Amino acid sequence: MLASSIFCGPVLNTVGLLELDVDPNATRIMVQDRLNGNIIYHGALLGEPMLKVLTPAKFSLDPALMVTIFDDGKNGAPPQFNAETVDRVQASLPGTGE
């Protein structure tokens, strides 16, 4: 199996890095291109307070991402919120912290 078949897109194209501090009540997260709505990442959160998402390089040059967290409820409890979105998010270059 080729490494690129594991990911949704070419491996060489993913060089931006988002490090997200996630609300403990959030159950899912979605990262989108704010200009066209394309989904960069969508997945369940597994209780970790930080999530790292690799993005295409262009998102480390401009704040063109939109990040939405969802609360679907946990362990039978009702949700604490529906969804929260932060707009104009910019990825950093891996290893730079910027």
N, C-alpha and C positions, 0 to 999 in steps of 0.2 A: 504494500500500500504506500503510495506517495504521500509525503508529509502535507502537500498542498491539498490533498483530498480530504483531510481531516477538518480543515478550516473552510469557512464560507468565503473564498476568494484567494487570490495569490498571496503567498506568505511574504514575498518581497515587497508587497504593496502596503503592509501594515507596520508603520513605524511611529505613529503617534501613540501616546500613552495617556489614558485617563485614570487617575487614582481617585476614587470616589469614596467619601465618608458617608455611609448609608444609615438612614434612620432604622433603629432596631425593629420597628413595626412593619417595615417594608418587606414584601414577599417577592416582588418582581421588579426588574428595572429594564428600561428601554432607552437606548441611545439612538438618536435620529439626526440625519442631515437636516438642519433647519430650513434650508433653501428649497428642498424638494420632497421632504418627508421620508426619504429612503431610510430603512432601518439598518443601523450599523451593528447593533447588538440588542438582543432581547432574551432574557433568561431569568430563572428563579434565583433568589438569594438564599444562601444556605446558612444564615445566621452569622456570617462574618461581618465585622464592622467596616471593613475596607474591601473594595472591589477594584480590580485592575482590568481595564478594557483596552485592547490594542485597536487602533484606528488607522485608516489611510493617512499618509503623510500630510495631505492638504489641510487636515483638521488641526495640525500643530502650527499652522501659519496664520489662521484666522479663527475667530470665535464663531464657528458655524455649526455647532452642535446644540442639540436640545436633549436634556436628560429628564426622564419621567420615572418616578418611583410609584409603585402601586402597593396598596395594602388589601390583600384578599382575605384577611383574617387568618389567625393561626390557632391550631389545636381546638377548633370549634368555636373560638371566640369571635365576636363580630369585629369588623375592621375598625381601626381607630381613625382612619381617614380614607378617602377614595384614591386620589392620585395627587401628586405634587410635581410640578414641572419647573425646571430651571432652564432658561434660554440663554443663548450666546455663550456657550461653554467652549473652551479651547483646550485641546490636548497638549501635552508637553512632549518634548523629544526624550525618548528613553535614555536614562543615565544623566540627564541634566537637571531634573527636578524643577524645570521652568515651564 
